[in-house]
Amino acid sequence: MLVETDRIIPITRLQKELTQTVRELSESGEPVYILKNNNMEAVILPFDEYKYLMDLEEMYEHFEINDQIIERMKNYNENNNIDWKSIRND
């Protein structure tokens, strides 16, 4: 993954400049990458981008569920059904 170096900020600098960094994030819409001990530790995203990613994750879960349903339906046999009344009475 390519990251713009001007969007990388050490965590110590972020602690000092948090308000300014959030303001710049809101204006530019670009994520900020946070370094801790010279390793990528976290990313701050604009809320709209975060919400978009969460919506994508939910959509992906729906696709996974759909794939599972399709796979299970391949082996579906109506003759193996159990009547609801017999389950309820047991």
Buried (B, 14 or more C-beta within 10 A) or exposed (E): EEEEEEBEBBEEEBEEEEEEBBEBBEEEEBBBBBBEEEEEEEEBBBEEEEEEEEEEEEEEEEEEEEEEEEEEEEEEEEEEEEEEEEEEEE
